Structures are given as structure tokens and as C-alpha cells.
């Protein structure tokens, strides 16, 4: 009696990264036209004769393809707690204390408005 595939085992099927017929066809058409959608958007964006609003729209549309989004990273200390620092230089410690005091005063001033 035949068994199914083991967990994580892959049998047959399309190899990872192989485009389907539709995707392959689209890529061929784009290559044949000589102009990709991104190239079109960048061309309009760089055209000084195009209206500014249209150029702005093309820049917004093309940006995700040219510049990756930065993801937020939260830094935490041990077990997700606060980050602990050890400062050996007294001058650095004094400078950090001054900065912390200024920040606290700025926060208090913002809350009081």
C-alpha cells in the first residue's frame, strides 16, 4: 500500500520560482514592448513637460519598487525588559544625566501646554 509524502517532503509539482503560463506570457509581452511599467512611471516622473501632480503620482507609485520600506525595530533588554547600560566614564555619565534632565523638562513643558 502506498503511503503519502512525509511531513515536509515534496513530491512532484512545479519547482519553486517557476512562473505559471500567464506570468511567463506577461513577462514575454513586457520584454517585447521594451518598456516595463516601472520604466514608464520613472519616465513620466522625469518628464519636465508633464504636470507636477502627475509627476508626483508617478513618483509615489514607483517608490515601493525602487526604495524598500524600512521596518520598525523595537530594542529591548534581557527577557524583553529595559536595556541596561554601564557607563564607565564619569563625563559620559554626567552628559547623559544632563540630556535626561533636558528631555524630562521638555516633556513636562509639552504636557503643561
CNS distance restraints for C-alpha pairs under 8 A (distance, minus, plus):
assign (resid   5 and name CA) (resid   9 and name CA) 5.85 0.50 0.50
assign (resid   5 and name CA) (resid  10 and name CA) 6.99 0.50 0.50
assign (resid   5 and name CA) (resid  11 and name CA) 7.13 0.50 0.50
assign (resid  14 and name CA) (resid  18 and name CA) 6.59 0.50 0.50
assign (resid  19 and name CA) (resid  23 and name CA) 5.71 0.50 0.50
assign (resid  19 and name CA) (resid  24 and name CA) 5.77 0.50 0.50
assign (resid  20 and name CA) (resid  24 and name CA) 6.13 0.50 0.50
assign (resid  21 and name CA) (resid  25 and name CA) 6.01 0.50 0.50
assign (resid  22 and name CA) (resid  26 and name CA) 6.20 0.50 0.50
assign (resid  23 and name CA) (resid  27 and name CA) 6.20 0.50 0.50
assign (resid  24 and name CA) (resid  28 and name CA) 6.25 0.50 0.50
assign (resid  25 and name CA) (resid  29 and name CA) 6.28 0.50 0.50
assign (resid  26 and name CA) (resid  30 and name CA) 6.17 0.50 0.50
assign (resid  27 and name CA) (resid  31 and name CA) 6.09 0.50 0.50
assign (resid  28 and name CA) (resid  32 and name CA) 6.05 0.50 0.50
assign (resid  29 and name CA) (resid  33 and name CA) 6.17 0.50 0.50
assign (resid  30 and name CA) (resid  34 and name CA) 6.39 0.50 0.50
assign (resid  30 and name CA) (resid  35 and name CA) 6.45 0.50 0.50
assign (resid  30 and name CA) (resid  36 and name CA) 5.89 0.50 0.50
assign (resid  31 and name CA) (resid  35 and name CA) 7.12 0.50 0.50
assign (resid  31 and name CA) (resid  36 and name CA) 7.53 0.50 0.50
assign (resid  35 and name CA) (resid  39 and name CA) 6.06 0.50 0.50
assign (resid  35 and name CA) (resid  40 and name CA) 6.54 0.50 0.50
assign (resid  36 and name CA) (resid  40 and name CA) 6.28 0.50 0.50
assign (resid  37 and name CA) (resid  41 and name CA) 6.23 0.50 0.50
assign (resid  38 and name CA) (resid  42 and name CA) 6.15 0.50 0.50
assign (resid  38 and name CA) (resid  62 and name CA) 6.25 0.50 0.50
assign (resid  38 and name CA) (resid  65 and name CA) 7.63 0.50 0.50
assign (resid  39 and name CA) (resid  43 and name CA) 6.00 0.50 0.50
assign (resid  40 and name CA) (resid  44 and name CA) 6.30 0.50 0.50
assign (resid  41 and name CA) (resid  45 and name CA) 6.11 0.50 0.50
assign (resid  41 and name CA) (resid  58 and name CA) 5.25 0.50 0.50
assign (resid  41 and name CA) (resid  59 and name CA) 7.25 0.50 0.50
assign (resid  41 and name CA) (resid  61 and name CA) 7.47 0.50 0.50
assign (resid  41 and name CA) (resid  62 and name CA) 6.25 0.50 0.50
assign (resid  42 and name CA) (resid  46 and name CA) 6.14 0.50 0.50
assign (resid  42 and name CA) (resid  58 and name CA) 6.93 0.50 0.50
assign (resid  42 and name CA) (resid  59 and name CA) 7.11 0.50 0.50
assign (resid  42 and name CA) (resid  62 and name CA) 6.89 0.50 0.50
assign (resid  43 and name CA) (resid  47 and name CA) 6.18 0.50 0.50
assign (resid  44 and name CA) (resid  50 and name CA) 6.81 0.50 0.50
assign (resid  44 and name CA) (resid  54 and name CA) 7.80 0.50 0.50
assign (resid  44 and name CA) (resid  55 and name CA) 6.10 0.50 0.50
assign (resid  44 and name CA) (resid  58 and name CA) 6.73 0.50 0.50
assign (resid  45 and name CA) (resid  50 and name CA) 7.82 0.50 0.50
assign (resid  45 and name CA) (resid  54 and name CA) 7.56 0.50 0.50
assign (resid  45 and name CA) (resid  55 and name CA) 4.30 0.50 0.50
assign (resid  45 and name CA) (resid  56 and name CA) 6.90 0.50 0.50
assign (resid  45 and name CA) (resid  58 and name CA) 5.53 0.50 0.50
assign (resid  45 and name CA) (resid  59 and name CA) 5.85 0.50 0.50
assign (resid  46 and name CA) (resid  55 and name CA) 7.29 0.50 0.50
assign (resid  47 and name CA) (resid  55 and name CA) 7.62 0.50 0.50
assign (resid  50 and name CA) (resid  54 and name CA) 6.74 0.50 0.50
assign (resid  50 and name CA) (resid  55 and name CA) 6.49 0.50 0.50
assign (resid  51 and name CA) (resid  55 and name CA) 6.35 0.50 0.50
assign (resid  52 and name CA) (resid  56 and name CA) 6.09 0.50 0.50
assign (resid  53 and name CA) (resid  57 and name CA) 6.24 0.50 0.50
assign (resid  54 and name CA) (resid  58 and name CA) 6.23 0.50 0.50
assign (resid  55 and name CA) (resid  59 and name CA) 6.21 0.50 0.50
assign (resid  56 and name CA) (resid  60 and name CA) 6.28 0.50 0.50
assign (resid  57 and name CA) (resid  61 and name CA) 6.19 0.50 0.50
assign (resid  58 and name CA) (resid  62 and name CA) 6.02 0.50 0.50
assign (resid  59 and name CA) (resid  63 and name CA) 5.92 0.50 0.50
assign (resid  60 and name CA) (resid  64 and name CA) 7.79 0.50 0.50
assign (resid  62 and name CA) (resid  66 and name CA) 6.55 0.50 0.50
assign (resid  63 and name CA) (resid  67 and name CA) 5.63 0.50 0.50
assign (resid  64 and name CA) (resid  68 and name CA) 5.93 0.50 0.50
assign (resid  64 and name CA) (resid  69 and name CA) 7.10 0.50 0.50
assign (resid  75 and name CA) (resid  83 and name CA) 7.72 0.50 0.50
assign (resid  76 and name CA) (resid  80 and name CA) 5.16 0.50 0.50
assign (resid  76 and name CA) (resid  81 and name CA) 5.76 0.50 0.50
assign (resid  76 and name CA) (resid  82 and name CA) 5.71 0.50 0.50
assign (resid  76 and name CA) (resid  83 and name CA) 5.60 0.50 0.50
assign (resid  77 and name CA) (resid  81 and name CA) 4.91 0.50 0.50
assign (resid  77 and name CA) (resid  82 and name CA) 4.92 0.50 0.50
assign (resid  77 and name CA) (resid  83 and name CA) 4.09 0.50 0.50
assign (resid  77 and name CA) (resid  84 and name CA) 6.64 0.50 0.50
assign (resid  78 and name CA) (resid  82 and name CA) 7.36 0.50 0.50
assign (resid  78 and name CA) (resid  83 and name CA) 7.30 0.50 0.50
assign (resid  87 and name CA) (resid  92 and name CA) 7.02 0.50 0.50
assign (resid  87 and name CA) (resid  93 and name CA) 6.13 0.50 0.50
assign (resid  88 and name CA) (resid  92 and name CA) 7.94 0.50 0.50
assign (resid  88 and name CA) (resid  93 and name CA) 7.72 0.50 0.50
assign (resid  89 and name CA) (resid  93 and name CA) 6.38 0.50 0.50
assign (resid  90 and name CA) (resid  94 and name CA) 6.13 0.50 0.50
assign (resid  91 and name CA) (resid  95 and name CA) 6.14 0.50 0.50
assign (resid  92 and name CA) (resid  96 and name CA) 6.10 0.50 0.50
assign (resid  93 and name CA) (resid  97 and name CA) 6.20 0.50 0.50
assign (resid  94 and name CA) (resid  98 and name CA) 6.26 0.50 0.50
assign (resid  95 and name CA) (resid  99 and name CA) 6.25 0.50 0.50
assign (resid  96 and name CA) (resid 100 and name CA) 6.06 0.50 0.50
assign (resid  97 and name CA) (resid 101 and name CA) 6.14 0.50 0.50
assign (resid  98 and name CA) (resid 102 and name CA) 6.21 0.50 0.50
assign (resid  99 and name CA) (resid 103 and name CA) 6.10 0.50 0.50
assign (resid 100 and name CA) (resid 104 and name CA) 6.12 0.50 0.50
assign (resid 101 and name CA) (resid 105 and name CA) 6.19 0.50 0.50
assign (resid 102 and name CA) (resid 106 and name CA) 6.13 0.50 0.50
assign (resid 103 and name CA) (resid 107 and name CA) 6.15 0.50 0.50
assign (resid 104 and name CA) (resid 108 and name CA) 6.12 0.50 0.50
assign (resid 105 and name CA) (resid 109 and name CA) 6.08 0.50 0.50
assign (resid 106 and name CA) (resid 110 and name CA) 6.17 0.50 0.50
assign (resid 107 and name CA) (resid 111 and name CA) 6.17 0.50 0.50
assign (resid 108 and name CA) (resid 112 and name CA) 6.15 0.50 0.50
assign (resid 109 and name CA) (resid 113 and name CA) 6.56 0.50 0.50
